[in-house]
Amino acid sequence: MNITSQIKQPIFDEMELFEKKFYESMSSKVALLNRITYYIVNRKGKQMRPMFVFLTAKMISGGTVEERTYRGACVIELIHTATLVHDDVVDDSNRRRGFFSINALWKNKIAVLVGDYLLSKGLLLSIDHGDFDLLRIISVAVREMSEGELLQIEKARRLDITEEVYYEIIRKKTATLIAACCALGARSVSDNEVVVEQMRKFGELIGMAFQIKDDLFDYTEDAIGKPTGIDIKEQKMTLPLIHVLNTCTSKEKSWLINSIKNHNKDKKRVKEVIAFVVNNGGLSYAEQKMIDFQQEALAILENSPTSDYKSALTLMVNYVIERKK
């Protein structure tokens, strides 16, 4: 049994039912929309977000979920899917999880409208059932994701980003959605604000570790045995690079910034940058920070009684930093 199946085991029935409800939540009287949403549902990823919702809810409630939990999971997946569809348009990307993206098959105008449609379906699903507390959690996440993306664009141009600003960007861009999943799962079965906030923090810490792991992939051997250097080519400021920029000599810093700004398409130069970051402790520093976030997340789980759901969440935390892609 692979690790994803192990994590899914205690929520297997919930995930099966969730898939049906998620598909129903997208239904429309417009045939074109139904064709596109059918395509979306059949090309699902690992479904980490709904898994976080159900595992958190069951751990807190002692094994039960509410109808509200399903709605919350559907809303977060609807809104997340909407942001992905829009992202592919913005990035002019033809692929998503190895399949053609919506904009590649149906063009940009339709993709933007489908994203808007999914967003409205998510909002209405909450409003129609009076789940305003859940809607608030999700709306805050969407606001923060937009702010995080814009903050990254604003700062990336200058390449003089501090570690604090980097954490702020990844907290908003990546961690806030996982935090929302965990807060939502807790809130769907409990009114205890302390517990909801604890689980939100838990999700945020996992999200931070998750993003740093992604940063590290750029410097470590990929499937073809070579570091990818894609982030460097795209002038993305990642933690290993930020650490080295802030600790090397001013001469080395000038060389690094010049390499990233003006020579980021030069394969040999990108290789040299990767080697410089590795040799100057950028990777080991980022790895340590990732482990710090992971340990902090696990410490929050310690307060909960032993259960299959707690074990699955612990597996999930470890999977985040041990995954190979």
C-alpha positions in Angstrom: 0.0 0.0 0.0 1.5 3.4 -1.0 1.6 6.2 1.5 -1.3 8.1 0.0 -3.6 5.0 0.3 -2.4 4.6 3.9 -3.4 8.2 4.7 -6.8 7.8 2.9 -7.6 4.5 4.7 -9.4 6.0 7.8 -11.5 8.4 5.6 -12.0 6.1 2.6 -15.8 6.1 2.7 -15.9 9.9 3.2 -13.6 10.5 0.2 -15.8 8.2 -2.0 -18.9 10.1 -1.0 -17.1 13.5 -1.3 -16.2 12.7 -5.0 -19.9 12.3 -5.8 -20.9 15.4 -3.9 -18.1 17.4 -5.5 -19.2 16.4 -9.0 -22.9 17.3 -8.1 -21.8 20.6 -6.7 -20.6 21.7 -10.2 -23.7 20.8 -12.2 -25.2 23.2 -14.6 -27.9 23.4 -17.2 -25.3 24.4 -19.7 -24.0 21.4 -21.6 -20.6 22.9 -22.4 -20.0 23.6 -18.7 -20.9 20.0 -17.8 -18.5 18.7 -20.3 -15.7 20.8 -18.8 -16.5 20.0 -15.2 -16.7 16.3 -16.1 -13.2 16.7 -17.5 -12.0 18.4 -14.3 -13.4 15.8 -12.0 -11.8 13.0 -14.0 -8.3 14.5 -13.8 -8.1 15.0 -10.1 -4.7 15.2 -8.3 -3.8 13.6 -4.9 -6.8 15.4 -3.3 -4.7 16.5 -0.3 -7.0 19.4 0.6 -10.2 17.3 1.1 -8.1 14.7 2.9 -7.0 17.4 5.4 -10.6 18.5 5.9 -11.9 15.0 6.7 -8.9 13.8 8.8 -9.0 17.0 10.9 -12.8 16.7 11.4 -12.7 13.1 12.4 -9.8 13.5 14.7 -11.6 16.3 16.6 -15.0 14.7 16.6 -13.7 11.3 17.6 -14.7 9.7 14.3 -17.8 11.4 12.8 -18.3 14.0 10.1 -21.2 16.3 9.5 -23.0 17.2 6.2 -21.3 20.5 6.8 -17.9 18.8 6.5 -18.7 17.6 3.0 -19.9 21.0 2.0 -16.8 22.6 3.4 -14.6 20.2 1.5 -16.5 20.8 -1.7 -16.3 24.6 -1.4 -12.6 24.6 -0.8 -12.1 22.2 -3.7 -14.4 24.3 -6.0 -12.5 27.5 -5.1 -9.1 25.9 -5.3 -10.0 24.5 -8.7 -11.1 28.0 -9.9 -7.8 29.5 -8.9 -5.9 26.7 -10.8 -7.9 27.3 -13.9 -7.2 31.0 -13.7 -3.5 30.3 -13.0 -3.1 28.3 -16.1 -4.5 31.2 -18.1 -2.2 33.7 -16.5 0.8 31.4 -16.9 -0.2 30.4 -20.5 0.2 26.8 -19.4 -1.0 24.0 -21.6 -0.6 21.3 -19.0 -2.0 20.5 -15.5 -1.1 17.3 -13.7 0.1 15.7 -17.0 -3.2 16.5 -18.8 -4.2 19.4 -21.1 -5.3 22.4 -19.1 -8.8 23.9 -19.7 -7.4 26.9 -21.6 -5.4 24.6 -23.9 -8.6 22.7 -24.9 -11.2 25.4 -24.7 -9.3 28.7 -25.0 -8.7 31.5 -22.4 -12.1 33.1 -22.5 -13.9 29.9 -21.6 -11.3 29.0 -19.0 -11.8 32.4 -17.2 -15.5 32.0 -17.3 -15.3 28.4 -15.9 -13.1 29.7 -13.1 -15.7 32.4 -12.3 -18.5 29.8 -12.4 -16.7 27.5 -10.0 -16.0 30.4 -7.7 -19.7 31.4 -7.7 -20.8 27.7 -7.1 -18.5 27.6 -4.1 -19.9 30.8 -2.6 -23.5 29.7 -3.2 -23.0 26.2 -1.7 -22.0 27.9 1.6 -24.7 30.7 1.4 -27.6 28.3 0.6 -26.9 26.3 3.8 -26.0 29.2 6.0 -22.3 28.1 6.5 -21.1 31.6 6.9 -18.4 30.6 9.4 -16.9 28.2 6.8 -17.3 30.8 4.1 -15.3 33.3 6.1 -12.4 30.8 6.6 -12.3 30.1 2.8 -12.7 33.8 1.8 -9.7 34.8 4.0 -7.6 32.1 2.3 -8.5 33.3 -1.2 -7.7 36.9 -0.2 -4.4 35.9 1.2 -3.5 33.7 -1.8 -4.0 36.7 -4.1 -2.0 39.0 -1.8 0.8 36.4 -1.6 1.1 36.1 -5.4 1.1 39.8 -5.9 3.7 40.3 -3.1 5.9 37.8 -4.8 5.6 39.6 -8.1 6.3 42.9 -6.5 9.4 41.6 -4.6 10.8 39.3 -7.3 11.8 42.1 -9.6 14.3 43.5 -7.1 15.9 40.2 -5.9 16.7 41.7 -2.5 14.1 39.8 -0.5 14.6 39.1 3.2 13.8 35.8 4.8 10.9 37.5 6.7 9.3 38.6 3.4 9.8 35.2 1.9 8.0 33.5 4.8 5.2 36.1 4.4 4.9 35.2 0.7 4.8 31.5 1.2 2.5 31.7 4.2 0.0 33.6 2.1 0.6 31.9 -1.3 0.8 28.2 -0.2 0.2 27.7 3.5 -3.0 29.6 3.9 -5.0 27.1 1.8 -3.9 24.1 3.8 -4.5 26.1 7.0 -8.0 26.8 5.8 -8.6 23.1 5.1 -7.7 22.2 8.7 -9.6 25.1 10.3 -12.6 24.2 8.2 -12.5 20.5 9.1 -12.3 21.5 12.8 -15.0 24.2 12.5 -17.4 21.9 10.7 -17.6 19.6 13.8 -16.7 22.0 16.7 -17.5 25.4 18.0 -14.4 25.5 20.1 -12.4 28.5 18.7 -9.2 27.5 20.4 -9.3 24.0 18.7 -10.1 25.6 15.4 -7.2 28.1 15.7 -4.8 25.3 16.7 -5.7 23.2 13.6 -5.4 26.3 11.4 -1.9 26.8 12.8 -1.2 23.1 12.2 -2.2 23.4 8.5 -0.2 26.6 8.1 3.0 25.0 9.5 2.6 22.0 7.1 2.1 24.5 4.2 5.3 26.3 5.0 7.2 23.0 5.1 5.6 21.9 1.9 6.7 25.0 0.0 10.3 24.8 1.3 10.4 21.2 0.1 9.3 22.5 -3.4 12.2 25.0 -3.2 14.6 22.2 -2.5 13.5 20.2 -5.6 15.1 22.9 -7.7 18.5 22.1 -6.4 18.3 18.3 -5.9 18.5 15.6 -8.5 15.3 15.1 -10.4 14.1 12.0 -12.2 16.6 12.5 -15.0 19.4 12.9 -12.5 20.1 16.6 -12.9 19.0 19.6 -10.7 16.3 21.4 -12.6 17.2 25.1 -11.9 13.7 26.1 -13.1 13.2 28.6 -10.3 16.5 30.2 -11.2 15.5 30.5 -14.8 12.2 32.1 -13.7 14.0 34.4 -11.3 12.0 33.0 -8.3 13.5 33.8 -5.0 13.6 30.5 -2.9 14.9 30.0 0.6 18.3 28.3 -0.3 19.1 31.3 -2.6 17.9 33.9 -0.1 20.0 32.5 2.7 23.1 32.4 0.5 22.5 35.9 -0.9 22.2 37.2 2.7 25.4 35.5 4.0 27.9 35.7 1.1 30.3 38.6 0.3 29.1 41.6 -1.6 31.2 40.5 -4.6 29.6 37.1 -4.6 26.2 38.7 -4.2 26.7 40.9 -7.3 27.7 37.8 -9.3 24.7 35.9 -8.1 22.2 38.7 -8.8 23.8 39.3 -12.2 23.6 35.6 -13.0 19.9 35.4 -12.1 18.9 38.6 -13.8 20.9 38.5 -17.0 22.2 34.9 -17.5 19.2 32.8 -16.3 18.9 31.1 -19.7 22.6 30.1 -19.8 22.6 26.4 -18.7 26.3 26.5 -17.6 25.7 29.7 -15.5 22.6 28.2 -13.9 24.6 25.1 -13.0 27.3 27.3 -11.4 24.6 29.2 -9.3 23.2 25.8 -8.1 26.6 24.6 -7.2 27.4 27.9 -5.3 24.1 27.7 -3.4 24.7 24.1 -2.5 28.4 24.7 -1.4 27.5 27.7 0.7 25.0 25.8 2.9 21.8 27.1 1.2 20.3 23.6 1.0 21.2 22.4 4.5 19.8 25.7 5.9 16.5 25.4 4.1 16.2 21.7 5.0 16.6 22.6 8.7 13.9 25.3 8.5 11.6 22.8 6.8 12.2 20.3 9.6 11.6 23.0 12.2 8.1 23.7 10.7 7.4 20.0 10.5 8.3 19.5 14.2 6.2 22.4 15.3 3.2 20.9 13.4 3.7 17.5 15.0 3.9 19.2 18.4 0.3 20.5 17.9 -0.9 17.0 17.1 0.5 15.7 20.4 -2.4 17.3 22.3 -4.9 15.1 20.6 -5.8 11.6 21.8 -4.4 8.6 19.8 -6.5 7.7 16.8 -6.3 6.4 13.3 -7.0 10.0 12.1 -4.1 11.4 14.2 -1.8 8.7 12.8 -2.9 9.5 9.2 -2.3 13.3 9.8 1.2 12.5 11.2 1.9 10.4 8.1 0.7 13.3 6.0 3.1 15.7 7.8 6.0 13.3 7.2 5.0 12.7 3.6 5.1 16.4 2.9 8.8 16.6 3.6 9.8 13.1 2.3 8.0 13.2 -1.0 10.0 12.7 -4.2 8.0 15.1 -6.4 
